[in-house]
Amino acid sequence: MFRFIKQYAETIDNAQIYPMISLFIFLVFFVLLLWYVVKMDKKNIKTLSEIPLDINETDVN
């Protein structure tokens, strides 16, 4: 199946641009994610980290 995809991709004009676009999208996503995590409020991080441990009797069915 990989051979079919590779052969098909080689027949497309400007096939070299697709890996560059996917790399760009990948890098932009993780840079934005890193920026979001760094700028996140520390109180919010603490609240989110305690979610698994904060089980009340009323929450359990």
Buried (B, 14 or more C-beta within 10 A) or exposed (E): EEEEEEEEEEEEEEEEEEEEEEEEEEEEEEEEEEEEEEEEEEEEEEEEEEEEEEEEEEEEE
